[in-house]
Amino acid sequence: MASTTGAEMWHTYNLAQLAEACVKAGRIDEGLEAIAEALDVMQQKGERWWEAEIYRLRGELLLKQNPCALPEV
């Protein structure tokens, strides 16, 4: 049903919003799960319009998960 109403188009956006909320709440694992799902949807559906934001959020979550992983500059 979602595909006939266009609701699938917003799936990656909604997952990105969930991940953003998880960043703010400190719920890193849940945020990474939302990002993984968004990346999976992007791969399956070819939906790329929110891709840059999803990767930005992934990076932010990974840095919060392991702040020591920052490279030396």
N, C-alpha and C positions, 0 to 999 in steps of 0.2 A: 504494500500500500504506500509506503513512504516514497517509492520511486515515482508513482503517478502524481503525488502531490508536490514533488520537488523537495521534500524534507531531507532527503539524503544529501543534498547539496550543502547543507549546513552542518553535517556531521563533524567534519574536521574542525570547523570553527567552534562548535560547541565543546569538542574535546579540548581544544586549545584554551577555551575559557575555563574549563574545569582544571586544567593543568595550572593556569595562572592563579586560580584560587588556592590550589594546593601549595604553590610556591609561597603565597602570602601566609598560609596557615602552617607552614613548616611540615607539610605532609608530602615529603619528597617521593616516597615509594609510590603513593597513589598518583602523584603527578606524572611520574615516569611511566606508570601503567597507562594513563590516559594518552600520553605522547606515543607510546608504542602502538596503541590502538589506532591513533590518528595516522601514523606512518603506514600502518597496515592498510587502512582504508585508502590512503593516497595511492599506494602501490596497486591495490586491487581495482580501484575505480578510475585511476588516472586523474584524480581530483587534486590539482596543484595550486589552486588560488590562495591557499592559506599556508603554503609550504614554508616560506621564510620564517614566519612567526612560530611555527611548530618547531623548527630547528633552533630558533633563538631560545624558546622556552626549554627545550631539551638541554641546551648548553647551560642555562641558568640552573636548572634542577641538578645537573651533574656536578656543577661547581658547588652547590649547596650540600650535596651528598659527600663530596670530598674536596674541601677547600684547598688542601695541600697539593692538588693536582695542577695548580696553576704553573705554567711554564715560566722559567726565568727569562727576563727580557734584558 
